[in-house]
Amino acid sequence: MTGPRVVLVGPMGAGKTTVGRILAERWGVAFRDTDDDVERAEGRSVSDIFVDSGEAHFRAVEREAVSHALGEHAGVLAVGGGAVMTPETRSLLAGHAVVFLRVGLADAAARVGLGVSRPLLLGNVRGTLKAILDARTPVYEAVADASVDTDGRSPDEVADLVQAVLGAWHK
């Protein structure tokens, strides 16, 4: 298999970036986040893309970012929380080692705060976050080879669990 050593999926607040950086450092590989790729390609923040160009435009650019990253990145890859909601992006993830970082509403809300930089959370943060978790969790489960619960765990503990899951696959 070519591509990333692991692809981390999950909602905002799951710890994809934090855990991904820990794993990359442990393994001596690069970390990549497709949200960063989108921002670089567009020359503006994810929030600005949503506000100025809309979610459909953002998702199209995101699909391209995921496609490029899967084809050229051999380290740890984190994909944006909503990337899995498009069938094309789900297809791209097939055949890669995908781990879903599961997070409950309370921990997710505590981690994302008031969602100032999260365009989908404007307004009722907790209610919106619950709706996002309810809608996306079955999709994360469907695209992932394994799930790791992050609630009440430190990023290092989550990284340990991801490594354990990946180690079990390679035995």
MODELLER restraints for C-alpha pairs under 7 A, 6 or more apart:
rsr = mdl.restraints
at = mdl.atoms
rsr.add(forms.Gaussian(group=physical.xy_distance, feature=features.Distance(at['CA:3:A'], at['CA:70:A']), mean=5.15, stdev=0.5))
rsr.add(forms.Gaussian(group=physical.xy_distance, feature=features.Distance(at['CA:3:A'], at['CA:71:A']), mean=5.56, stdev=0.5))
rsr.add(forms.Gaussian(group=physical.xy_distance, feature=features.Distance(at['CA:3:A'], at['CA:72:A']), mean=6.31, stdev=0.5))
rsr.add(forms.Gaussian(group=physical.xy_distance, feature=features.Distance(at['CA:3:A'], at['CA:73:A']), mean=5.63, stdev=0.5))
rsr.add(forms.Gaussian(group=physical.xy_distance, feature=features.Distance(at['CA:3:A'], at['CA:74:A']), mean=4.96, stdev=0.5))
rsr.add(forms.Gaussian(group=physical.xy_distance, feature=features.Distance(at['CA:4:A'], at['CA:70:A']), mean=6.29, stdev=0.5))
rsr.add(forms.Gaussian(group=physical.xy_distance, feature=features.Distance(at['CA:4:A'], at['CA:73:A']), mean=5.47, stdev=0.5))
rsr.add(forms.Gaussian(group=physical.xy_distance, feature=features.Distance(at['CA:4:A'], at['CA:74:A']), mean=4.07, stdev=0.5))
rsr.add(forms.Gaussian(group=physical.xy_distance, feature=features.Distance(at['CA:4:A'], at['CA:75:A']), mean=4.91, stdev=0.5))
rsr.add(forms.Gaussian(group=physical.xy_distance, feature=features.Distance(at['CA:4:A'], at['CA:76:A']), mean=5.69, stdev=0.5))
rsr.add(forms.Gaussian(group=physical.xy_distance, feature=features.Distance(at['CA:4:A'], at['CA:77:A']), mean=6.22, stdev=0.5))
rsr.add(forms.Gaussian(group=physical.xy_distance, feature=features.Distance(at['CA:5:A'], at['CA:74:A']), mean=5.89, stdev=0.5))
rsr.add(forms.Gaussian(group=physical.xy_distance, feature=features.Distance(at['CA:5:A'], at['CA:75:A']), mean=5.31, stdev=0.5))
rsr.add(forms.Gaussian(group=physical.xy_distance, feature=features.Distance(at['CA:5:A'], at['CA:76:A']), mean=5.73, stdev=0.5))
rsr.add(forms.Gaussian(group=physical.xy_distance, feature=features.Distance(at['CA:5:A'], at['CA:97:A']), mean=6.88, stdev=0.5))
rsr.add(forms.Gaussian(group=physical.xy_distance, feature=features.Distance(at['CA:6:A'], at['CA:76:A']), mean=5.31, stdev=0.5))
rsr.add(forms.Gaussian(group=physical.xy_distance, feature=features.Distance(at['CA:6:A'], at['CA:77:A']), mean=6.31, stdev=0.5))
rsr.add(forms.Gaussian(group=physical.xy_distance, feature=features.Distance(at['CA:6:A'], at['CA:97:A']), mean=5.05, stdev=0.5))
rsr.add(forms.Gaussian(group=physical.xy_distance, feature=features.Distance(at['CA:6:A'], at['CA:98:A']), mean=5.89, stdev=0.5))
rsr.add(forms.Gaussian(group=physical.xy_distance, feature=features.Distance(at['CA:7:A'], at['CA:76:A']), mean=6.22, stdev=0.5))
rsr.add(forms.Gaussian(group=physical.xy_distance, feature=features.Distance(at['CA:7:A'], at['CA:77:A']), mean=4.75, stdev=0.5))
rsr.add(forms.Gaussian(group=physical.xy_distance, feature=features.Distance(at['CA:7:A'], at['CA:78:A']), mean=5.73, stdev=0.5))
rsr.add(forms.Gaussian(group=physical.xy_distance, feature=features.Distance(at['CA:7:A'], at['CA:97:A']), mean=6.05, stdev=0.5))
rsr.add(forms.Gaussian(group=physical.xy_distance, feature=features.Distance(at['CA:7:A'], at['CA:98:A']), mean=4.68, stdev=0.5))
rsr.add(forms.Gaussian(group=physical.xy_distance, feature=features.Distance(at['CA:7:A'], at['CA:99:A']), mean=6.22, stdev=0.5))
rsr.add(forms.Gaussian(group=physical.xy_distance, feature=features.Distance(at['CA:8:A'], at['CA:16:A']), mean=5.92, stdev=0.5))
rsr.add(forms.Gaussian(group=physical.xy_distance, feature=features.Distance(at['CA:8:A'], at['CA:77:A']), mean=6.17, stdev=0.5))
rsr.add(forms.Gaussian(group=physical.xy_distance, feature=features.Distance(at['CA:8:A'], at['CA:78:A']), mean=4.73, stdev=0.5))
rsr.add(forms.Gaussian(group=physical.xy_distance, feature=features.Distance(at['CA:8:A'], at['CA:79:A']), mean=6.45, stdev=0.5))
rsr.add(forms.Gaussian(group=physical.xy_distance, feature=features.Distance(at['CA:8:A'], at['CA:98:A']), mean=5.93, stdev=0.5))
rsr.add(forms.Gaussian(group=physical.xy_distance, feature=features.Distance(at['CA:8:A'], at['CA:99:A']), mean=5.11, stdev=0.5))
rsr.add(forms.Gaussian(group=physical.xy_distance, feature=features.Distance(at['CA:8:A'], at['CA:100:A']), mean=6.01, stdev=0.5))
rsr.add(forms.Gaussian(group=physical.xy_distance, feature=features.Distance(at['CA:8:A'], at['CA:101:A']), mean=6.85, stdev=0.5))
rsr.add(forms.Gaussian(group=physical.xy_distance, feature=features.Distance(at['CA:9:A'], at['CA:16:A']), mean=6.82, stdev=0.5))
rsr.add(forms.Gaussian(group=physical.xy_distance, feature=features.Distance(at['CA:9:A'], at['CA:78:A']), mean=6.34, stdev=0.5))
rsr.add(forms.Gaussian(group=physical.xy_distance, feature=features.Distance(at['CA:9:A'], at['CA:79:A']), mean=5.86, stdev=0.5))
rsr.add(forms.Gaussian(group=physical.xy_distance, feature=features.Distance(at['CA:9:A'], at['CA:81:A']), mean=6.62, stdev=0.5))
rsr.add(forms.Gaussian(group=physical.xy_distance, feature=features.Distance(at['CA:9:A'], at['CA:99:A']), mean=6.17, stdev=0.5))
rsr.add(forms.Gaussian(group=physical.xy_distance, feature=features.Distance(at['CA:9:A'], at['CA:100:A']), mean=4.84, stdev=0.5))
rsr.add(forms.Gaussian(group=physical.xy_distance, feature=features.Distance(at['CA:9:A'], at['CA:101:A']), mean=6.18, stdev=0.5))
rsr.add(forms.Gaussian(group=physical.xy_distance, feature=features.Distance(at['CA:9:A'], at['CA:140:A']), mean=6.77, stdev=0.5))
rsr.add(forms.Gaussian(group=physical.xy_distance, feature=features.Distance(at['CA:10:A'], at['CA:81:A']), mean=5.44, stdev=0.5))
rsr.add(forms.Gaussian(group=physical.xy_distance, feature=features.Distance(at['CA:10:A'], at['CA:100:A']), mean=5.41, stdev=0.5))
rsr.add(forms.Gaussian(group=physical.xy_distance, feature=features.Distance(at['CA:10:A'], at['CA:101:A']), mean=5.16, stdev=0.5))
rsr.add(forms.Gaussian(group=physical.xy_distance, feature=features.Distance(at['CA:10:A'], at['CA:102:A']), mean=6.28, stdev=0.5))
rsr.add(forms.Gaussian(group=physical.xy_distance, feature=features.Distance(at['CA:10:A'], at['CA:140:A']), mean=6.41, stdev=0.5))
rsr.add(forms.Gaussian(group=physical.xy_distance, feature=features.Distance(at['CA:11:A'], at['CA:81:A']), mean=4.46, stdev=0.5))
rsr.add(forms.Gaussian(group=physical.xy_distance, feature=features.Distance(at['CA:11:A'], at['CA:133:A']), mean=6.88, stdev=0.5))
rsr.add(forms.Gaussian(group=physical.xy_distance, feature=features.Distance(at['CA:12:A'], at['CA:81:A']), mean=5.68, stdev=0.5))
rsr.add(forms.Gaussian(group=physical.xy_distance, feature=features.Distance(at['CA:12:A'], at['CA:108:A']), mean=6.99, stdev=0.5))
rsr.add(forms.Gaussian(group=physical.xy_distance, feature=features.Distance(at['CA:13:A'], at['CA:108:A']), mean=4.61, stdev=0.5))
rsr.add(forms.Gaussian(group=physical.xy_distance, feature=features.Distance(at['CA:13:A'], at['CA:111:A']), mean=5.21, stdev=0.5))
rsr.add(forms.Gaussian(group=physical.xy_distance, feature=features.Distance(at['CA:13:A'], at['CA:112:A']), mean=5.46, stdev=0.5))
rsr.add(forms.Gaussian(group=physical.xy_distance, feature=features.Distance(at['CA:14:A'], at['CA:101:A']), mean=5.71, stdev=0.5))
rsr.add(forms.Gaussian(group=physical.xy_distance, feature=features.Distance(at['CA:14:A'], at['CA:102:A']), mean=6.27, stdev=0.5))
rsr.add(forms.Gaussian(group=physical.xy_distance, feature=features.Distance(at['CA:14:A'], at['CA:103:A']), mean=5.29, stdev=0.5))
rsr.add(forms.Gaussian(group=physical.xy_distance, feature=features.Distance(at['CA:14:A'], at['CA:108:A']), mean=6.40, stdev=0.5))
rsr.add(forms.Gaussian(group=physical.xy_distance, feature=features.Distance(at['CA:14:A'], at['CA:150:A']), mean=6.75, stdev=0.5))
rsr.add(forms.Gaussian(group=physical.xy_distance, feature=features.Distance(at['CA:16:A'], at['CA:78:A']), mean=5.75, stdev=0.5))
rsr.add(forms.Gaussian(group=physical.xy_distance, feature=features.Distance(at['CA:17:A'], at['CA:33:A']), mean=6.98, stdev=0.5))
rsr.add(forms.Gaussian(group=physical.xy_distance, feature=features.Distance(at['CA:17:A'], at['CA:78:A']), mean=6.32, stdev=0.5))
rsr.add(forms.Gaussian(group=physical.xy_distance, feature=features.Distance(at['CA:18:A'], at['CA:155:A']), mean=6.66, stdev=0.5))
rsr.add(forms.Gaussian(group=physical.xy_distance, feature=features.Distance(at['CA:19:A'], at['CA:155:A']), mean=5.45, stdev=0.5))
rsr.add(forms.Gaussian(group=physical.xy_distance, feature=features.Distance(at['CA:19:A'], at['CA:158:A']), mean=6.84, stdev=0.5))
rsr.add(forms.Gaussian(group=physical.xy_distance, feature=features.Distance(at['CA:19:A'], at['CA:159:A']), mean=5.62, stdev=0.5))
rsr.add(forms.Gaussian(group=physical.xy_distance, feature=features.Distance(at['CA:20:A'], at['CA:31:A']), mean=6.46, stdev=0.5))
rsr.add(forms.Gaussian(group=physical.xy_distance, feature=features.Distance(at['CA:20:A'], at['CA:76:A']), mean=6.02, stdev=0.5))
rsr.add(forms.Gaussian(group=physical.xy_distance, feature=features.Distance(at['CA:20:A'], at['CA:78:A']), mean=6.66, stdev=0.5))
rsr.add(forms.Gaussian(group=physical.xy_distance, feature=features.Distance(at['CA:21:A'], at['CA:31:A']), mean=5.77, stdev=0.5))
rsr.add(forms.Gaussian(group=physical.xy_distance, feature=features.Distance(at['CA:22:A'], at['CA:159:A']), mean=6.79, stdev=0.5))
rsr.add(forms.Gaussian(group=physical.xy_distance, feature=features.Distance(at['CA:23:A'], at['CA:159:A']), mean=6.13, stdev=0.5))
rsr.add(forms.Gaussian(group=physical.xy_distance, feature=features.Distance(at['CA:24:A'], at['CA:30:A']), mean=5.66, stdev=0.5))
rsr.add(forms.Gaussian(group=physical.xy_distance, feature=features.Distance(at['CA:24:A'], at['CA:31:A']), mean=5.52, stdev=0.5))
rsr.add(forms.Gaussian(group=physical.xy_distance, feature=features.Distance(at['CA:24:A'], at['CA:75:A']), mean=6.62, stdev=0.5))
rsr.add(forms.Gaussian(group=physical.xy_distance, feature=features.Distance(at['CA:24:A'], at['CA:76:A']), mean=5.79, stdev=0.5))
rsr.add(forms.Gaussian(group=physical.xy_distance, feature=features.Distance(at['CA:29:A'], at['CA:75:A']), mean=5.03, stdev=0.5))
rsr.add(forms.Gaussian(group=physical.xy_distance, feature=features.Distance(at['CA:30:A'], at['CA:75:A']), mean=4.93, stdev=0.5))
rsr.add(forms.Gaussian(group=physical.xy_distance, feature=features.Distance(at['CA:30:A'], at['CA:76:A']), mean=6.41, stdev=0.5))
rsr.add(forms.Gaussian(group=physical.xy_distance, feature=features.Distance(at['CA:31:A'], at['CA:75:A']), mean=5.83, stdev=0.5))
rsr.add(forms.Gaussian(group=physical.xy_distance, feature=features.Distance(at['CA:31:A'], at['CA:76:A']), mean=4.87, stdev=0.5))
rsr.add(forms.Gaussian(group=physical.xy_distance, feature=features.Distance(at['CA:31:A'], at['CA:77:A']), mean=6.06, stdev=0.5))
rsr.add(forms.Gaussian(group=physical.xy_distance, feature=features.Distance(at['CA:32:A'], at['CA:76:A']), mean=6.26, stdev=0.5))
rsr.add(forms.Gaussian(group=physical.xy_distance, feature=features.Distance(at['CA:32:A'], at['CA:77:A']), mean=4.93, stdev=0.5))
rsr.add(forms.Gaussian(group=physical.xy_distance, feature=features.Distance(at['CA:32:A'], at['CA:78:A']), mean=6.31, stdev=0.5))
rsr.add(forms.Gaussian(group=physical.xy_distance, feature=features.Distance(at['CA:33:A'], at['CA:77:A']), mean=5.81, stdev=0.5))
rsr.add(forms.Gaussian(group=physical.xy_distance, feature=features.Distance(at['CA:33:A'], at['CA:78:A']), mean=4.72, stdev=0.5))
rsr.add(forms.Gaussian(group=physical.xy_distance, feature=features.Distance(at['CA:33:A'], at['CA:79:A']), mean=5.91, stdev=0.5))
rsr.add(forms.Gaussian(group=physical.xy_distance, feature=features.Distance(at['CA:34:A'], at['CA:65:A']), mean=5.86, stdev=0.5))
rsr.add(forms.Gaussian(group=physical.xy_distance, feature=features.Distance(at['CA:34:A'], at['CA:66:A']), mean=6.13, stdev=0.5))
rsr.add(forms.Gaussian(group=physical.xy_distance, feature=features.Distance(at['CA:34:A'], at['CA:78:A']), mean=6.43, stdev=0.5))
rsr.add(forms.Gaussian(group=physical.xy_distance, feature=features.Distance(at['CA:34:A'], at['CA:79:A']), mean=5.16, stdev=0.5))
rsr.add(forms.Gaussian(group=physical.xy_distance, feature=features.Distance(at['CA:34:A'], at['CA:80:A']), mean=6.22, stdev=0.5))
rsr.add(forms.Gaussian(group=physical.xy_distance, feature=features.Distance(at['CA:35:A'], at['CA:79:A']), mean=6.91, stdev=0.5))
rsr.add(forms.Gaussian(group=physical.xy_distance, feature=features.Distance(at['CA:35:A'], at['CA:80:A']), mean=5.72, stdev=0.5))
rsr.add(forms.Gaussian(group=physical.xy_distance, feature=features.Distance(at['CA:37:A'], at['CA:65:A']), mean=6.13, stdev=0.5))
rsr.add(forms.Gaussian(group=physical.xy_distance, feature=features.Distance(at['CA:38:A'], at['CA:61:A']), mean=6.40, stdev=0.5))
rsr.add(forms.Gaussian(group=physical.xy_distance, feature=features.Distance(at['CA:38:A'], at['CA:62:A']), mean=6.02, stdev=0.5))
rsr.add(forms.Gaussian(group=physical.xy_distance, feature=features.Distance(at['CA:38:A'], at['CA:65:A']), mean=6.24, stdev=0.5))
rsr.add(forms.Gaussian(group=physical.xy_distance, feature=features.Distance(at['CA:39:A'], at['CA:45:A']), mean=5.25, stdev=0.5))
rsr.add(forms.Gaussian(group=physical.xy_distance, feature=features.Distance(at['CA:39:A'], at['CA:46:A']), mean=6.13, stdev=0.5))
rsr.add(forms.Gaussian(group=physical.xy_distance, feature=features.Distance(at['CA:47:A'], at['CA:117:A']), mean=6.30, stdev=0.5))
rsr.add(forms.Gaussian(group=physical.xy_distance, feature=features.Distance(at['CA:47:A'], at['CA:118:A']), mean=6.48, stdev=0.5))
rsr.add(forms.Gaussian(group=physical.xy_distance, feature=features.Distance(at['CA:47:A'], at['CA:119:A']), mean=5.21, stdev=0.5))
rsr.add(forms.Gaussian(group=physical.xy_distance, feature=features.Distance(at['CA:49:A'], at['CA:58:A']), mean=6.27, stdev=0.5))
rsr.add(forms.Gaussian(group=physical.xy_distance, feature=features.Distance(at['CA:50:A'], at['CA:58:A']), mean=6.43, stdev=0.5))
rsr.add(forms.Gaussian(group=physical.xy_distance, feature=features.Distance(at['CA:50:A'], at['CA:119:A']), mean=6.69, stdev=0.5))
rsr.add(forms.Gaussian(group=physical.xy_distance, feature=features.Distance(at['CA:59:A'], at['CA:83:A']), mean=6.95, stdev=0.5))
rsr.add(forms.Gaussian(group=physical.xy_distance, feature=features.Distance(at['CA:62:A'], at['CA:83:A']), mean=6.84, stdev=0.5))
rsr.add(forms.Gaussian(group=physical.xy_distance, feature=features.Distance(at['CA:63:A'], at['CA:89:A']), mean=5.77, stdev=0.5))
rsr.add(forms.Gaussian(group=physical.xy_distance, feature=features.Distance(at['CA:66:A'], at['CA:79:A']), mean=7.00, stdev=0.5))
rsr.add(forms.Gaussian(group=physical.xy_distance, feature=features.Distance(at['CA:67:A'], at['CA:92:A']), mean=6.56, stdev=0.5))
rsr.add(forms.Gaussian(group=physical.xy_distance, feature=features.Distance(at['CA:83:A'], at['CA:89:A']), mean=6.44, stdev=0.5))
rsr.add(forms.Gaussian(group=physical.xy_distance, feature=features.Distance(at['CA:84:A'], at['CA:90:A']), mean=5.36, stdev=0.5))
rsr.add(forms.Gaussian(group=physical.xy_distance, feature=features.Distance(at['CA:84:A'], at['CA:139:A']), mean=6.88, stdev=0.5))
rsr.add(forms.Gaussian(group=physical.xy_distance, feature=features.Distance(at['CA:84:A'], at['CA:140:A']), mean=6.96, stdev=0.5))
rsr.add(forms.Gaussian(group=physical.xy_distance, feature=features.Distance(at['CA:90:A'], at['CA:143:A']), mean=6.55, stdev=0.5))
rsr.add(forms.Gaussian(group=physical.xy_distance, feature=features.Distance(at['CA:97:A'], at['CA:145:A']), mean=6.51, stdev=0.5))
rsr.add(forms.Gaussian(group=physical.xy_distance, feature=features.Distance(at['CA:98:A'], at['CA:144:A']), mean=4.78, stdev=0.5))
rsr.add(forms.Gaussian(group=physical.xy_distance, feature=features.Distance(at['CA:98:A'], at['CA:145:A']), mean=5.42, stdev=0.5))
rsr.add(forms.Gaussian(group=physical.xy_distance, feature=features.Distance(at['CA:98:A'], at['CA:146:A']), mean=6.96, stdev=0.5))
rsr.add(forms.Gaussian(group=physical.xy_distance, feature=features.Distance(at['CA:99:A'], at['CA:144:A']), mean=5.23, stdev=0.5))
rsr.add(forms.Gaussian(group=physical.xy_distance, feature=features.Distance(at['CA:99:A'], at['CA:145:A']), mean=5.97, stdev=0.5))
rsr.add(forms.Gaussian(group=physical.xy_distance, feature=features.Distance(at['CA:99:A'], at['CA:146:A']), mean=5.09, stdev=0.5))
rsr.add(forms.Gaussian(group=physical.xy_distance, feature=features.Distance(at['CA:99:A'], at['CA:147:A']), mean=5.60, stdev=0.5))
rsr.add(forms.Gaussian(group=physical.xy_distance, feature=features.Distance(at['CA:100:A'], at['CA:140:A']), mean=6.07, stdev=0.5))
rsr.add(forms.Gaussian(group=physical.xy_distance, feature=features.Distance(at['CA:100:A'], at['CA:141:A']), mean=6.77, stdev=0.5))
rsr.add(forms.Gaussian(group=physical.xy_distance, feature=features.Distance(at['CA:100:A'], at['CA:144:A']), mean=5.62, stdev=0.5))
rsr.add(forms.Gaussian(group=physical.xy_distance, feature=features.Distance(at['CA:100:A'], at['CA:146:A']), mean=6.27, stdev=0.5))
rsr.add(forms.Gaussian(group=physical.xy_distance, feature=features.Distance(at['CA:100:A'], at['CA:147:A']), mean=4.58, stdev=0.5))
rsr.add(forms.Gaussian(group=physical.xy_distance, feature=features.Distance(at['CA:100:A'], at['CA:148:A']), mean=6.23, stdev=0.5))
rsr.add(forms.Gaussian(group=physical.xy_distance, feature=features.Distance(at['CA:101:A'], at['CA:147:A']), mean=5.98, stdev=0.5))
rsr.add(forms.Gaussian(group=physical.xy_distance, feature=features.Distance(at['CA:101:A'], at['CA:148:A']), mean=5.13, stdev=0.5))
rsr.add(forms.Gaussian(group=physical.xy_distance, feature=features.Distance(at['CA:101:A'], at['CA:149:A']), mean=6.11, stdev=0.5))
rsr.add(forms.Gaussian(group=physical.xy_distance, feature=features.Distance(at['CA:101:A'], at['CA:150:A']), mean=6.37, stdev=0.5))
rsr.add(forms.Gaussian(group=physical.xy_distance, feature=features.Distance(at['CA:102:A'], at['CA:147:A']), mean=6.50, stdev=0.5))
rsr.add(forms.Gaussian(group=physical.xy_distance, feature=features.Distance(at['CA:102:A'], at['CA:148:A']), mean=5.87, stdev=0.5))
rsr.add(forms.Gaussian(group=physical.xy_distance, feature=features.Distance(at['CA:102:A'], at['CA:149:A']), mean=4.78, stdev=0.5))
rsr.add(forms.Gaussian(group=physical.xy_distance, feature=features.Distance(at['CA:102:A'], at['CA:150:A']), mean=5.85, stdev=0.5))
rsr.add(forms.Gaussian(group=physical.xy_distance, feature=features.Distance(at['CA:103:A'], at['CA:149:A']), mean=6.25, stdev=0.5))
rsr.add(forms.Gaussian(group=physical.xy_distance, feature=features.Distance(at['CA:103:A'], at['CA:150:A']), mean=5.49, stdev=0.5))
rsr.add(forms.Gaussian(group=physical.xy_distance, feature=features.Distance(at['CA:103:A'], at['CA:151:A']), mean=5.61, stdev=0.5))
rsr.add(forms.Gaussian(group=physical.xy_distance, feature=features.Distance(at['CA:104:A'], at['CA:151:A']), mean=6.40, stdev=0.5))
rsr.add(forms.Gaussian(group=physical.xy_distance, feature=features.Distance(at['CA:105:A'], at['CA:130:A']), mean=6.17, stdev=0.5))
rsr.add(forms.Gaussian(group=physical.xy_distance, feature=features.Distance(at['CA:107:A'], at['CA:151:A']), mean=6.05, stdev=0.5))
rsr.add(forms.Gaussian(group=physical.xy_distance, feature=features.Distance(at['CA:109:A'], at['CA:126:A']), mean=6.32, stdev=0.5))
rsr.add(forms.Gaussian(group=physical.xy_distance, feature=features.Distance(at['CA:114:A'], at['CA:125:A']), mean=6.36, stdev=0.5))
rsr.add(forms.Gaussian(group=physical.xy_distance, feature=features.Distance(at['CA:115:A'], at['CA:121:A']), mean=5.42, stdev=0.5))
rsr.add(forms.Gaussian(group=physical.xy_distance, feature=features.Distance(at['CA:115:A'], at['CA:122:A']), mean=6.57, stdev=0.5))
rsr.add(forms.Gaussian(group=physical.xy_distance, feature=features.Distance(at['CA:115:A'], at['CA:125:A']), mean=6.72, stdev=0.5))
rsr.add(forms.Gaussian(group=physical.xy_distance, feature=features.Distance(at['CA:121:A'], at['CA:128:A']), mean=5.99, stdev=0.5))
rsr.add(forms.Gaussian(group=physical.xy_distance, feature=features.Distance(at['CA:121:A'], at['CA:129:A']), mean=6.71, stdev=0.5))
rsr.add(forms.Gaussian(group=physical.xy_distance, feature=features.Distance(at['CA:148:A'], at['CA:161:A']), mean=6.68, stdev=0.5))
rsr.add(forms.Gaussian(group=physical.xy_distance, feature=features.Distance(at['CA:148:A'], at['CA:162:A']), mean=6.72, stdev=0.5))
rsr.add(forms.Gaussian(group=physical.xy_distance, feature=features.Distance(at['CA:150:A'], at['CA:158:A']), mean=6.01, stdev=0.5))
